[in-house]
Amino acid sequence: IARLSCDVLALSAEAAELGDRVTAPDAWTGASLAHAAVSAALGLLRSNLAMLSDSALAHAPREEAETLQHRANALLDTARIAVKHVAG
């Protein structure tokens, strides 16, 4: 869910960059919802990883979660800047 939501967020950020005053709010809504989905999915993943008895098994998924969260945050910033530029 986190990976796919991050992909949706990337598309929303691109739509924000290519959009105009009419479509910018829709792109921002999509970006915000996709970012929330990424954060929620990663929160659930982190909770599940914390329950593992073997912490070594959690290392790779935890690293991927961090990467996805950073990507999602950057994409949300991209969308925010684009919408602000287009919509004023």
Biopython code that builds the backbone (N, CA, C, O; Angstrom):
import numpy as np
from Bio.PDB.StructureBuilder import StructureBuilder

atoms = [
    (1, "ILE", "N", (0.833, -1.190, 0.000)),
    (1, "ILE", "CA", (0.000, 0.000, 0.000)),
    (1, "ILE", "C", (0.873, 1.248, 0.000)),
    (1, "ILE", "O", (0.593, 2.207, -0.719)),
    (2, "ALA", "N", (1.926, 1.236, 0.802)),
    (2, "ALA", "CA", (2.802, 2.409, 0.876)),
    (2, "ALA", "C", (3.480, 2.676, -0.467)),
    (2, "ALA", "O", (3.562, 3.822, -0.909)),
    (3, "ARG", "N", (3.961, 1.621, -1.110)),
    (3, "ARG", "CA", (4.624, 1.807, -2.411)),
    (3, "ARG", "C", (3.656, 2.365, -3.450)),
    (3, "ARG", "O", (3.975, 3.325, -4.152)),
    (4, "LEU", "N", (2.485, 1.766, -3.543)),
    (4, "LEU", "CA", (1.505, 2.207, -4.543)),
    (4, "LEU", "C", (1.001, 3.613, -4.238)),
    (4, "LEU", "O", (0.796, 4.409, -5.154)),
    (5, "SER", "N", (0.802, 3.919, -2.977)),
    (5, "SER", "CA", (0.359, 5.260, -2.600)),
    (5, "SER", "C", (1.424, 6.297, -2.921)),
    (5, "SER", "O", (1.106, 7.431, -3.283)),
    (6, "CYS", "N", (2.674, 5.913, -2.790)),
    (6, "CYS", "CA", (3.769, 6.816, -3.150)),
    (6, "CYS", "C", (3.760, 7.063, -4.660)),
    (6, "CYS", "O", (4.047, 8.172, -5.111)),
    (7, "ASP", "N", (3.436, 6.048, -5.428)),
    (7, "ASP", "CA", (3.311, 6.223, -6.882)),
    (7, "ASP", "C", (2.163, 7.173, -7.223)),
    (7, "ASP", "O", (2.291, 8.016, -8.110)),
    (8, "VAL", "N", (1.045, 7.031, -6.518)),
    (8, "VAL", "CA", (-0.090, 7.941, -6.727)),
    (8, "VAL", "C", (0.309, 9.359, -6.342)),
    (8, "VAL", "O", (-0.060, 10.320, -7.016)),
    (9, "LEU", "N", (1.052, 9.483, -5.271)),
    (9, "LEU", "CA", (1.537, 10.794, -4.841)),
    (9, "LEU", "C", (2.426, 11.427, -5.900)),
    (9, "LEU", "O", (2.343, 12.631, -6.143)),
    (10, "ALA", "N", (3.271, 10.631, -6.529)),
    (10, "ALA", "CA", (4.134, 11.140, -7.608)),
    (10, "ALA", "C", (3.289, 11.645, -8.772)),
    (10, "ALA", "O", (3.582, 12.694, -9.346)),
    (11, "LEU", "N", (2.247, 10.904, -9.117)),
    (11, "LEU", "CA", (1.355, 11.341, -10.199)),
    (11, "LEU", "C", (0.617, 12.618, -9.817)),
    (11, "LEU", "O", (0.436, 13.503, -10.653)),
    (12, "SER", "N", (0.196, 12.718, -8.579)),
    (12, "SER", "CA", (-0.489, 13.930, -8.114)),
    (12, "SER", "C", (0.437, 15.131, -8.137)),
    (12, "SER", "O", (0.023, 16.229, -8.509)),
    (13, "ALA", "N", (1.690, 14.932, -7.741)),
    (13, "ALA", "CA", (2.663, 16.023, -7.783)),
    (13, "ALA", "C", (2.910, 16.466, -9.218)),
    (13, "ALA", "O", (3.024, 17.659, -9.498)),
    (14, "GLU", "N", (2.991, 15.501, -10.120)),
    (14, "GLU", "CA", (3.163, 15.832, -11.537)),
    (14, "GLU", "C", (1.947, 16.590, -12.061)),
    (14, "GLU", "O", (2.089, 17.559, -12.808)),
    (15, "ALA", "N", (0.755, 16.150, -11.671)),
    (15, "ALA", "CA", (-0.468, 16.848, -12.087)),
    (15, "ALA", "C", (-0.481, 18.274, -11.547)),
    (15, "ALA", "O", (-0.938, 19.192, -12.229)),
    (16, "ALA", "N", (0.010, 18.462, -10.344)),
    (16, "ALA", "CA", (0.074, 19.808, -9.768)),
    (16, "ALA", "C", (1.024, 20.687, -10.569)),
    (16, "ALA", "O", (0.735, 21.859, -10.815)),
    (17, "GLU", "N", (2.146, 20.128, -10.973)),
    (17, "GLU", "CA", (3.122, 20.902, -11.750)),
    (17, "GLU", "C", (2.588, 21.251, -13.132)),
    (17, "GLU", "O", (2.908, 22.313, -13.666)),
    (18, "LEU", "N", (1.783, 20.379, -13.714)),
    (18, "LEU", "CA", (1.256, 20.592, -15.062)),
    (18, "LEU", "C", (-0.102, 21.288, -15.064)),
    (18, "LEU", "O", (-0.606, 21.674, -16.119)),
    (19, "GLY", "N", (-0.682, 21.444, -13.897)),
    (19, "GLY", "CA", (-2.037, 21.945, -13.796)),
    (19, "GLY", "C", (-2.161, 23.452, -13.894)),
    (19, "GLY", "O", (-1.194, 24.177, -14.133)),
    (20, "ASP", "N", (-3.391, 23.889, -13.700)),
    (20, "ASP", "CA", (-3.704, 25.312, -13.734)),
    (20, "ASP", "C", (-4.553, 25.635, -12.497)),
    (20, "ASP", "O", (-4.708, 24.800, -11.606)),
    (21, "ARG", "N", (-5.094, 26.844, -12.453)),
    (21, "ARG", "CA", (-5.872, 27.276, -11.282)),
    (21, "ARG", "C", (-7.087, 26.389, -11.008)),
    (21, "ARG", "O", (-7.512, 26.240, -9.863)),
    (22, "VAL", "N", (-7.633, 25.808, -12.060)),
    (22, "VAL", "CA", (-8.821, 24.969, -11.899)),
    (22, "VAL", "C", (-8.458, 23.590, -11.363)),
    (22, "VAL", "O", (-9.159, 23.055, -10.505)),
    (23, "THR", "N", (-7.379, 23.017, -11.858)),
    (23, "THR", "CA", (-7.029, 21.641, -11.492)),
    (23, "THR", "C", (-6.088, 21.546, -10.288)),
    (23, "THR", "O", (-5.948, 20.474, -9.700)),
    (24, "ALA", "N", (-5.453, 22.637, -9.923)),
    (24, "ALA", "CA", (-4.489, 22.611, -8.818)),
    (24, "ALA", "C", (-5.101, 22.106, -7.506)),
    (24, "ALA", "O", (-4.477, 21.287, -6.832)),
    (25, "PRO", "N", (-6.291, 22.562, -7.123)),
    (25, "PRO", "CA", (-6.864, 22.036, -5.872)),
    (25, "PRO", "C", (-7.117, 20.532, -5.912)),
    (25, "PRO", "O", (-6.970, 19.850, -4.898)),
    (26, "ASP", "N", (-7.492, 20.018, -7.066)),
    (26, "ASP", "CA", (-7.697, 18.572, -7.192)),
    (26, "ASP", "C", (-6.375, 17.820, -7.052)),
    (26, "ASP", "O", (-6.311, 16.778, -6.400)),
    (27, "ALA", "N", (-5.335, 18.350, -7.661)),
    (27, "ALA", "CA", (-4.018, 17.718, -7.553)),
    (27, "ALA", "C", (-3.540, 17.756, -6.106)),
    (27, "ALA", "O", (-2.957, 16.786, -5.621)),
    (28, "TRP", "N", (-3.782, 18.864, -5.416)),
    (28, "TRP", "CA", (-3.375, 18.978, -4.014)),
    (28, "TRP", "C", (-4.144, 17.980, -3.147)),
    (28, "TRP", "O", (-3.571, 17.363, -2.249)),
    (29, "THR", "N", (-5.438, 17.823, -3.417)),
    (29, "THR", "CA", (-6.236, 16.856, -2.668)),
    (29, "THR", "C", (-5.700, 15.444, -2.876)),
    (29, "THR", "O", (-5.550, 14.684, -1.919)),
    (30, "GLY", "N", (-5.413, 15.097, -4.119)),
    (30, "GLY", "CA", (-4.853, 13.778, -4.406)),
    (30, "GLY", "C", (-3.517, 13.556, -3.720)),
    (30, "GLY", "O", (-3.261, 12.486, -3.166)),
    (31, "ALA", "N", (-2.667, 14.578, -3.761)),
    (31, "ALA", "CA", (-1.354, 14.465, -3.122)),
    (31, "ALA", "C", (-1.493, 14.304, -1.610)),
    (31, "ALA", "O", (-0.797, 13.492, -1.001)),
    (32, "SER", "N", (-2.382, 15.072, -1.015)),
    (32, "SER", "CA", (-2.575, 15.000, 0.438)),
    (32, "SER", "C", (-3.104, 13.636, 0.869)),
    (32, "SER", "O", (-2.641, 13.062, 1.855)),
    (33, "LEU", "N", (-4.075, 13.126, 0.123)),
    (33, "LEU", "CA", (-4.639, 11.821, 0.463)),
    (33, "LEU", "C", (-3.623, 10.697, 0.259)),
    (33, "LEU", "O", (-3.535, 9.775, 1.070)),
    (34, "ALA", "N", (-2.868, 10.780, -0.818)),
    (34, "ALA", "CA", (-1.848, 9.752, -1.071)),
    (34, "ALA", "C", (-0.767, 9.798, 0.011)),
    (34, "ALA", "O", (-0.298, 8.753, 0.462)),
    (35, "HIS", "N", (-0.373, 10.998, 0.425)),
    (35, "HIS", "CA", (0.629, 11.133, 1.486)),
    (35, "HIS", "C", (0.102, 10.527, 2.786)),
    (35, "HIS", "O", (0.838, 9.846, 3.500)),
    (36, "ALA", "N", (-1.162, 10.775, 3.089)),
    (36, "ALA", "CA", (-1.763, 10.197, 4.294)),
    (36, "ALA", "C", (-1.771, 8.672, 4.214)),
    (36, "ALA", "O", (-1.522, 7.997, 5.213)),
    (37, "ALA", "N", (-2.054, 8.129, 3.036)),
    (37, "ALA", "CA", (-2.058, 6.671, 2.864)),
    (37, "ALA", "C", (-0.661, 6.090, 3.064)),
    (37, "ALA", "O", (-0.507, 5.038, 3.686)),
    (38, "VAL", "N", (0.357, 6.773, 2.538)),
    (38, "VAL", "CA", (1.738, 6.316, 2.739)),
    (38, "VAL", "C", (2.065, 6.307, 4.226)),
    (38, "VAL", "O", (2.567, 5.314, 4.752)),
    (39, "SER", "N", (1.781, 7.406, 4.894)),
    (39, "SER", "CA", (2.107, 7.522, 6.320)),
    (39, "SER", "C", (1.372, 6.479, 7.152)),
    (39, "SER", "O", (1.954, 5.886, 8.061)),
    (40, "ALA", "N", (0.105, 6.255, 6.848)),
    (40, "ALA", "CA", (-0.667, 5.263, 7.599)),
    (40, "ALA", "C", (-0.129, 3.848, 7.372)),
    (40, "ALA", "O", (0.021, 3.077, 8.320)),
    (41, "ALA", "N", (0.157, 3.518, 6.134)),
    (41, "ALA", "CA", (0.679, 2.184, 5.828)),
    (41, "ALA", "C", (2.033, 1.964, 6.492)),
    (41, "ALA", "O", (2.305, 0.882, 7.014)),
    (42, "LEU", "N", (2.871, 2.980, 6.473)),
    (42, "LEU", "CA", (4.189, 2.838, 7.086)),
    (42, "LEU", "C", (4.096, 2.784, 8.608)),
    (42, "LEU", "O", (4.902, 2.114, 9.254)),
    (43, "GLY", "N", (3.133, 3.474, 9.176)),
    (43, "GLY", "CA", (2.921, 3.383, 10.619)),
    (43, "GLY", "C", (2.528, 1.978, 11.034)),
    (43, "GLY", "O", (3.010, 1.458, 12.040)),
    (44, "LEU", "N", (1.654, 1.371, 10.256)),
    (44, "LEU", "CA", (1.249, -0.003, 10.520)),
    (44, "LEU", "C", (2.438, -0.952, 10.354)),
    (44, "LEU", "O", (2.627, -1.866, 11.157)),
    (45, "LEU", "N", (3.229, -0.732, 9.316)),
    (45, "LEU", "CA", (4.414, -1.567, 9.101)),
    (45, "LEU", "C", (5.370, -1.463, 10.289)),
    (45, "LEU", "O", (5.865, -2.475, 10.787)),
    (46, "ARG", "N", (5.622, -0.249, 10.734)),
    (46, "ARG", "CA", (6.541, -0.066, 11.869)),
    (46, "ARG", "C", (6.011, -0.764, 13.126)),
    (46, "ARG", "O", (6.784, -1.356, 13.879)),
    (47, "SER", "N", (4.705, -0.696, 13.351)),
    (47, "SER", "CA", (4.112, -1.387, 14.509)),
    (47, "SER", "C", (4.305, -2.886, 14.404)),
    (47, "SER", "O", (4.643, -3.546, 15.386)),
    (48, "ASN", "N", (4.090, -3.418, 13.223)),
    (48, "ASN", "CA", (4.273, -4.855, 13.031)),
    (48, "ASN", "C", (5.739, -5.260, 13.175)),
    (48, "ASN", "O", (6.043, -6.305, 13.749)),
    (49, "LEU", "N", (6.640, -4.440, 12.658)),
    (49, "LEU", "CA", (8.065, -4.757, 12.772)),
    (49, "LEU", "C", (8.527, -4.738, 14.222)),
    (49, "LEU", "O", (9.413, -5.503, 14.602)),
    (50, "ALA", "N", (7.938, -3.878, 15.024)),
    (50, "ALA", "CA", (8.315, -3.790, 16.432)),
    (50, "ALA", "C", (7.965, -5.065, 17.190)),
    (50, "ALA", "O", (8.540, -5.332, 18.245)),
    (51, "MET", "N", (7.042, -5.843, 16.673)),
    (51, "MET", "CA", (6.631, -7.079, 17.341)),
    (51, "MET", "C", (7.502, -8.276, 16.967)),
    (51, "MET", "O", (7.361, -9.349, 17.554)),
    (52, "LEU", "N", (8.393, -8.105, 16.004)),
    (52, "LEU", "CA", (9.264, -9.222, 15.609)),
    (52, "LEU", "C", (10.259, -9.525, 16.718)),
    (52, "LEU", "O", (10.831, -8.617, 17.321)),
    (53, "SER", "N", (10.456, -10.802, 16.977)),
    (53, "SER", "CA", (11.435, -11.191, 17.986)),
    (53, "SER", "C", (12.858, -11.107, 17.444)),
    (53, "SER", "O", (13.808, -10.936, 18.209)),
    (54, "ASP", "N", (13.008, -11.228, 16.123)),
    (54, "ASP", "CA", (14.322, -11.146, 15.484)),
    (54, "ASP", "C", (14.439, -9.776, 14.814)),
    (54, "ASP", "O", (13.911, -9.577, 13.719)),
    (55, "SER", "N", (15.117, -8.843, 15.455)),
    (55, "SER", "CA", (15.200, -7.478, 14.935)),
    (55, "SER", "C", (15.980, -7.399, 13.619)),
    (55, "SER", "O", (15.828, -6.432, 12.872)),
    (56, "ALA", "N", (16.805, -8.396, 13.330)),
    (56, "ALA", "CA", (17.547, -8.400, 12.066)),
    (56, "ALA", "C", (16.592, -8.532, 10.873)),
    (56, "ALA", "O", (16.857, -8.000, 9.795)),
    (57, "LEU", "N", (15.493, -9.238, 11.077)),
    (57, "LEU", "CA", (14.499, -9.381, 10.004)),
    (57, "LEU", "C", (13.824, -8.052, 9.677)),
    (57, "LEU", "O", (13.322, -7.864, 8.569)),
    (58, "ALA", "N", (13.811, -7.149, 10.624)),
    (58, "ALA", "CA", (13.131, -5.865, 10.441)),
    (58, "ALA", "C", (14.001, -4.830, 9.748)),
    (58, "ALA", "O", (13.498, -3.792, 9.317)),
    (59, "HIS", "N", (15.280, -5.089, 9.634)),
    (59, "HIS", "CA", (16.196, -4.067, 9.121)),
    (59, "HIS", "C", (15.853, -3.604, 7.701)),
    (59, "HIS", "O", (15.695, -2.405, 7.472)),
    (60, "ALA", "N", (15.736, -4.516, 6.763)),
    (60, "ALA", "CA", (15.476, -4.132, 5.362)),
    (60, "ALA", "C", (14.112, -3.447, 5.205)),
    (60, "ALA", "O", (14.035, -2.410, 4.547)),
    (61, "PRO", "N", (13.034, -3.993, 5.784)),
    (61, "PRO", "CA", (11.752, -3.290, 5.658)),
    (61, "PRO", "C", (11.769, -1.911, 6.325)),
    (61, "PRO", "O", (11.130, -0.976, 5.841)),
    (62, "ARG", "N", (12.491, -1.791, 7.423)),
    (62, "ARG", "CA", (12.580, -0.496, 8.112)),
    (62, "ARG", "C", (13.311, 0.520, 7.242)),
    (62, "ARG", "O", (12.923, 1.686, 7.180)),
    (63, "GLU", "N", (14.365, 0.074, 6.576)),
    (63, "GLU", "CA", (15.109, 0.958, 5.657)),
    (63, "GLU", "C", (14.230, 1.397, 4.492)),
    (63, "GLU", "O", (14.232, 2.570, 4.116)),
    (64, "GLU", "N", (13.482, 0.461, 3.923)),
    (64, "GLU", "CA", (12.590, 0.801, 2.819)),
    (64, "GLU", "C", (11.506, 1.769, 3.283)),
    (64, "GLU", "O", (11.131, 2.685, 2.552)),
    (65, "ALA", "N", (11.008, 1.566, 4.488)),
    (65, "ALA", "CA", (9.990, 2.463, 5.029)),
    (65, "ALA", "C", (10.528, 3.888, 5.142)),
    (65, "ALA", "O", (9.836, 4.849, 4.803)),
    (66, "GLU", "N", (11.750, 4.017, 5.615)),
    (66, "GLU", "CA", (12.369, 5.344, 5.720)),
    (66, "GLU", "C", (12.513, 5.991, 4.347)),
    (66, "GLU", "O", (12.230, 7.177, 4.180)),
    (67, "THR", "N", (12.947, 5.216, 3.376)),
    (67, "THR", "CA", (13.098, 5.722, 2.012)),
    (67, "THR", "C", (11.764, 6.179, 1.443)),
    (67, "THR", "O", (11.670, 7.249, 0.843)),
    (68, "LEU", "N", (10.732, 5.363, 1.633)),
    (68, "LEU", "CA", (9.406, 5.719, 1.134)),
    (68, "LEU", "C", (8.869, 6.969, 1.830)),
    (68, "LEU", "O", (8.261, 7.822, 1.184)),
    (69, "GLN", "N", (9.086, 7.083, 3.131)),
    (69, "GLN", "CA", (8.602, 8.266, 3.853)),
    (69, "GLN", "C", (9.296, 9.528, 3.364)),
    (69, "GLN", "O", (8.652, 10.561, 3.183)),
    (70, "HIS", "N", (10.598, 9.454, 3.152)),
    (70, "HIS", "CA", (11.340, 10.616, 2.623)),
    (70, "HIS", "C", (10.848, 10.979, 1.229)),
    (70, "HIS", "O", (10.664, 12.155, 0.916)),
    (71, "ARG", "N", (10.637, 9.972, 0.399)),
    (71, "ARG", "CA", (10.138, 10.234, -0.960)),
    (71, "ARG", "C", (8.756, 10.875, -0.903)),
    (71, "ARG", "O", (8.488, 11.841, -1.617)),
    (72, "ALA", "N", (7.885, 10.341, -0.060)),
    (72, "ALA", "CA", (6.529, 10.886, 0.063)),
    (72, "ALA", "C", (6.562, 12.328, 0.549)),
    (72, "ALA", "O", (5.823, 13.172, 0.040)),
    (73, "ASN", "N", (7.406, 12.616, 1.523)),
    (73, "ASN", "CA", (7.506, 13.984, 2.033)),
    (73, "ASN", "C", (8.003, 14.941, 0.952)),
    (73, "ASN", "O", (7.494, 16.054, 0.818)),
    (74, "ALA", "N", (8.996, 14.505, 0.188)),
    (74, "ALA", "CA", (9.532, 15.345, -0.886)),
    (74, "ALA", "C", (8.488, 15.584, -1.974)),
    (74, "ALA", "O", (8.364, 16.694, -2.492)),
    (75, "LEU", "N", (7.743, 14.540, -2.315)),
    (75, "LEU", "CA", (6.712, 14.691, -3.339)),
    (75, "LEU", "C", (5.579, 15.606, -2.868)),
    (75, "LEU", "O", (5.040, 16.384, -3.655)),
    (76, "LEU", "N", (5.223, 15.513, -1.601)),
    (76, "LEU", "CA", (4.191, 16.405, -1.075)),
    (76, "LEU", "C", (4.675, 17.854, -1.123)),
    (76, "LEU", "O", (3.908, 18.756, -1.457)),
    (77, "ASP", "N", (5.940, 18.073, -0.790)),
    (77, "ASP", "CA", (6.511, 19.425, -0.896)),
    (77, "ASP", "C", (6.485, 19.914, -2.338)),
    (77, "ASP", "O", (6.161, 21.074, -2.595)),
    (78, "THR", "N", (6.823, 19.041, -3.277)),
    (78, "THR", "CA", (6.777, 19.393, -4.701)),
    (78, "THR", "C", (5.373, 19.811, -5.102)),
    (78, "THR", "O", (5.185, 20.822, -5.779)),
    (79, "ALA", "N", (4.393, 19.032, -4.683)),
    (79, "ALA", "CA", (2.995, 19.351, -5.011)),
    (79, "ALA", "C", (2.582, 20.667, -4.374)),
    (79, "ALA", "O", (1.917, 21.485, -5.011)),
    (80, "ARG", "N", (2.970, 20.878, -3.127)),
    (80, "ARG", "CA", (2.608, 22.106, -2.413)),
    (80, "ARG", "C", (3.177, 23.333, -3.118)),
    (80, "ARG", "O", (2.477, 24.328, -3.307)),
    (81, "ILE", "N", (4.427, 23.259, -3.500)),
    (81, "ILE", "CA", (5.081, 24.378, -4.182)),
    (81, "ILE", "C", (4.425, 24.624, -5.530)),
    (81, "ILE", "O", (4.180, 25.773, -5.899)),
    (82, "ALA", "N", (4.141, 23.566, -6.264)),
    (82, "ALA", "CA", (3.536, 23.704, -7.581)),
    (82, "ALA", "C", (2.137, 24.324, -7.483)),
    (82, "ALA", "O", (1.787, 25.208, -8.265)),
    (83, "VAL", "N", (1.356, 23.863, -6.534)),
    (83, "VAL", "CA", (-0.001, 24.392, -6.369)),
    (83, "VAL", "C", (0.047, 25.856, -5.946)),
    (83, "VAL", "O", (-0.715, 26.683, -6.447)),
    (84, "LYS", "N", (0.939, 26.164, -5.031)),
    (84, "LYS", "CA", (1.069, 27.554, -4.588)),
    (84, "LYS", "C", (1.479, 28.455, -5.753)),
    (84, "LYS", "O", (0.987, 29.577, -5.877)),
    (85, "HIS", "N", (2.365, 27.970, -6.592)),
    (85, "HIS", "CA", (2.824, 28.746, -7.751)),
    (85, "HIS", "C", (1.695, 28.957, -8.754)),
    (85, "HIS", "O", (1.528, 30.055, -9.286)),
    (86, "VAL", "N", (0.930, 27.916, -9.007)),
    (86, "VAL", "CA", (-0.143, 27.979, -10.008)),
    (86, "VAL", "C", (-1.366, 28.711, -9.483)),
    (86, "VAL", "O", (-1.938, 29.558, -10.170)),
    (87, "ALA", "N", (-1.762, 28.380, -8.258)),
    (87, "ALA", "CA", (-3.026, 28.911, -7.719)),
    (87, "ALA", "C", (-2.842, 30.236, -6.973)),
    (87, "ALA", "O", (-3.805, 30.962, -6.723)),
    (88, "GLY", "N", (-1.601, 30.530, -6.628)),
    (88, "GLY", "CA", (-1.349, 31.797, -5.949)),
    (88, "GLY", "C", (-1.570, 31.761, -4.539)),
    (88, "GLY", "O", (-1.390, 32.772, -3.860)),
]
sb = StructureBuilder()
sb.init_structure("model")
sb.init_model(0)
sb.init_chain("A")
sb.init_seg("    ")
for serial, (resi, resn, name, xyz) in enumerate(atoms, 1):
    if name == "N":
        sb.init_residue(resn, " ", resi, " ")
    sb.init_atom(name, np.array(xyz, "f"), 0.0, 1.0, " ", f" {name:<3s}", serial, name[0])
structure = sb.get_structure()
